């Protein structure tokens, strides 16, 4: 069941077989309904507490499929959610009773070495971007883990290891290819649909479905990084020292402090596993 904008209870929509058949004819990619093989895998996201069931999942193969699916959702009054890496803690990519756009098949990355640019499809993960740019000694600001989706990170701003030197991920976007809410495909840059370009650079995912990003790349490397662990009893001393060091650190250094429970990893002694620790990470 769903709530409308007034907080009133809404019935879950029931899609007619003829409507689903028409959608399958219009799109390139899988159309999954509850009960279909692959449906539950498609709706599963990183936060296992999110247990929502879309009325239909469209695994998009290209931007035309995204546009067709958006028009279908509008025509049937379905809420739209967009899934890339599935890292949204609130589970916004999984609309209960709505239409879920799964972009994970749209994951290509193309690098223009001479122009220092990368074109990245909306379903790519950060690891794919890094693997494509690293052979050329190029990179742009991205997140902290490789399995985060490029789309969600960028549209939310995007903090990563290169942020102090090169700005947020959204600061490094040169252009977006977007499917708007009425199912039209448009381009957004500083000179074309400039207001949309401004809104997409950190304003969230409600301006349309981004099917492709164009990023500015920078010469980066070699990179030295590491992590140091301290017992929780030393947290005050570590945090005071970190604050003092950060005040004079160069822009090339990005560092963070995490207070966490030690995981059972081989580079930590077994005596520390499951106990509170302080982790200082620098890159």
C-alpha positions in Angstrom: 0.0 0.0 0.0 1.1 3.6 -0.7 0.4 7.1 0.7 -0.3 10.1 -1.5 1.0 13.6 -0.9 -1.8 14.2 1.6 -1.0 11.1 3.6 -4.0 9.2 2.4 -4.0 5.5 1.7 -3.8 4.5 -2.0 -4.5 1.1 -3.5 -1.7 -0.6 -5.2 -2.1 -0.4 -9.0 -2.9 -3.6 -11.0 -1.3 -3.6 -14.4 -3.4 -5.1 -17.2 -1.7 -7.9 -19.2 -2.2 -5.9 -22.4 -0.4 -2.9 -20.9 2.6 -5.1 -19.9 2.7 -6.7 -23.3 2.8 -3.3 -24.9 5.6 -2.2 -22.6 7.6 -5.3 -23.5 7.2 -4.5 -27.2 8.3 -0.9 -26.6 11.5 -1.5 -24.6 14.8 -3.2 -25.1 15.5 -5.1 -21.9 13.7 -7.3 -19.4 10.3 -6.4 -18.0 9.8 -8.1 -14.7 6.6 -8.6 -12.7 6.2 -10.0 -9.2 6.5 -13.8 -9.6 8.9 -13.6 -12.6 12.4 -15.1 -12.4 14.9 -12.4 -11.4 12.3 -10.0 -9.9 13.4 -10.4 -6.4 17.1 -10.0 -7.3 16.2 -6.9 -9.3 14.4 -5.2 -6.4 17.1 -6.1 -3.8 19.3 -3.2 -2.7 22.3 -2.6 -0.4 20.2 -1.8 2.7 18.6 -5.2 3.5 16.0 -3.4 5.7 14.3 -2.1 2.5 11.7 -4.7 1.5 9.6 -3.0 -1.1 7.8 -4.5 -4.1 7.5 -2.5 -7.4 4.6 -3.3 -9.6 7.1 -3.7 -12.5 10.8 -3.6 -13.0 12.3 -2.5 -16.3 16.0 -3.5 -16.8 16.9 -0.8 -19.3 19.4 -1.5 -22.1 19.5 2.0 -23.6 18.2 5.6 -23.2 15.2 4.9 -25.5 14.1 2.2 -23.2 14.3 4.6 -20.2 12.2 7.1 -22.1 9.6 4.5 -23.1 9.4 3.3 -19.5 9.0 6.8 -18.1 6.1 7.4 -20.5 4.5 4.1 -19.5 4.8 5.1 -15.8 3.2 8.5 -16.4 0.4 6.9 -18.4 -0.4 4.4 -15.6 0.1 6.7 -12.6 3.1 4.8 -11.3 5.8 6.3 -9.1 9.2 6.0 -10.6 12.4 4.8 -8.8 15.9 4.6 -10.4 18.4 2.0 -9.4 22.1 2.0 -10.2 24.3 0.8 -7.4 21.4 0.5 -4.9 23.3 2.3 -2.1 20.5 4.7 -1.1 20.1 4.0 2.6 16.4 5.1 2.4 15.8 2.8 -0.6 14.4 5.5 -2.8 15.3 3.4 -5.9 12.6 0.8 -5.0 9.1 2.4 -5.3 6.4 0.3 -3.6 3.8 -0.5 -6.2 5.6 1.7 -8.8 7.9 1.3 -11.7 11.6 0.6 -11.0 14.1 1.6 -13.6 17.1 -0.7 -13.3 20.0 0.9 -15.1 22.7 -1.7 -14.2 22.9 -3.0 -17.8 23.8 0.5 -18.9 27.4 0.5 -17.5 29.7 1.4 -20.3 32.6 3.9 -19.8 34.5 5.6 -22.7 37.6 7.6 -22.1 38.9 10.5 -24.3 42.5 10.5 -23.2 43.5 13.6 -25.2 40.5 15.6 -24.1 40.7 14.2 -20.5 37.1 13.3 -20.5 35.0 10.3 -19.7 31.5 9.4 -20.8 29.8 7.2 -18.3 26.4 5.5 -18.7 23.9 6.0 -15.9 24.2 2.4 -14.5 28.0 2.2 -14.1 29.6 1.7 -10.8 32.6 3.7 -9.6 34.9 0.7 -10.0 34.2 0.6 -13.7 35.1 4.3 -14.0 38.3 3.9 -12.1 39.3 0.8 -14.2 38.8 2.7 -17.4 40.7 5.8 -16.4 43.6 4.3 -14.3 45.6 2.9 -17.3 46.0 6.5 -18.5 46.9 8.0 -15.1 43.6 9.9 -15.1 40.8 10.1 -12.5 38.0 12.3 -11.2 36.5 12.7 -7.8 34.4 9.7 -6.9 33.3 8.0 -3.8 35.1 5.8 -1.3 34.0 2.3 -2.3 34.0 0.7 -5.8 30.4 -0.7 -5.8 28.7 2.7 -5.4 26.7 3.8 -8.4 28.1 6.8 -10.4 24.6 8.2 -10.8 23.4 8.4 -7.2 26.8 9.7 -6.0 27.0 12.4 -8.6 23.5 13.7 -8.4 23.8 13.9 -4.6 27.1 15.9 -4.8 29.7 13.2 -4.5 32.4 13.3 -1.9 35.6 11.3 -2.5 39.3 11.0 -2.1 40.1 13.7 -4.6 37.6 16.2 -3.4 40.0 18.5 -1.5 42.1 18.9 -4.7 39.5 18.8 -7.5 36.1 19.5 -5.8 33.0 17.3 -5.5 32.0 14.8 -8.2 29.3 17.1 -9.4 31.8 19.9 -9.8 33.6 17.8 -12.4 30.5 17.1 -14.6 30.6 18.7 -18.1 27.3 17.4 -19.3 24.3 15.1 -18.7 22.1 13.1 -21.1 18.7 13.2 -19.4 15.2 11.7 -19.9 12.8 14.2 -18.5 9.5 13.5 -16.7 7.5 13.7 -19.9 9.8 11.0 -21.5 11.8 13.4 -23.7 15.6 13.0 -24.2 17.6 16.2 -23.7 21.2 17.3 -23.1 22.2 19.5 -20.2 25.4 21.6 -20.1 26.5 25.1 -19.1 25.2 26.4 -22.5 22.3 24.0 -23.2 19.4 23.6 -20.7 21.6 25.5 -18.3 19.0 25.5 -15.5 18.7 21.7 -15.6 22.5 21.4 -15.6 22.6 23.6 -12.5 20.0 21.5 -10.7 21.5 18.2 -11.5 24.9 19.1 -10.1 24.1 18.0 -6.5 20.4 18.7 -6.4 19.3 15.1 -6.3 17.5 12.7 -8.6 14.1 14.4 -9.1 14.9 16.4 -12.2 14.9 13.4 -14.6 16.7 10.2 -15.3 20.3 10.7 -16.2 21.4 8.1 -18.8 24.9 9.4 -19.3 27.4 11.6 -17.6 30.4 13.4 -19.1 33.2 14.0 -16.6 36.4 16.1 -16.6 39.4 14.0 -15.8 42.7 15.0 -14.1 46.2 13.6 -14.0 46.4 11.6 -10.8 49.2 9.3 -9.5 51.0 7.6 -8.2 48.7 7.5 -5.1 49.8 6.5 -1.6 47.1 5.5 0.8 46.7 3.7 4.0 44.8 3.0 7.2 45.9 3.1 10.9 43.9 1.6 13.7 43.8 2.7 17.3 42.0 1.2 20.4 38.8 3.1 21.3 40.4 4.2 24.6 42.7 6.5 22.6 39.9 8.2 20.6 40.2 11.6 22.3 44.0 11.8 21.7 43.6 10.6 18.1 40.8 13.0 17.3 42.7 16.0 18.7 45.8 15.0 16.8 43.8 14.5 13.6 42.2 18.0 13.9 45.6 19.6 14.4 47.1 17.8 11.4 44.1 18.5 9.1 44.4 22.3 9.7 47.7 22.4 7.9 47.3 19.4 5.5 47.9 20.1 1.8 44.9 19.9 -0.6 46.4 16.7 -2.2 45.7 14.8 1.1 42.2 13.6 1.9 41.7 11.9 5.3 38.9 10.7 7.5 38.4 9.2 11.0 35.9 6.4 11.6 34.7 5.1 15.0 33.6 1.5 14.4 33.4 -2.0 15.6 36.5 -3.9 14.4 35.5 -6.4 11.6 37.1 -9.9 11.5 39.7 -9.1 8.9 43.1 -10.7 8.7 45.1 -7.5 9.1 43.7 -6.9 12.6 44.6 -9.1 15.5 41.9 -11.5 16.6 41.9 -9.9 20.0 40.5 -6.7 18.5 37.7 -8.3 16.5 34.3 -7.1 17.6 35.6 -4.3 19.8 35.4 -0.5 19.3 38.3 1.0 17.4 39.3 4.2 15.8 40.4 4.0 12.1 42.3 6.9 10.4 42.3 6.6 6.6 44.4 8.8 4.3 44.9 9.1 0.6 
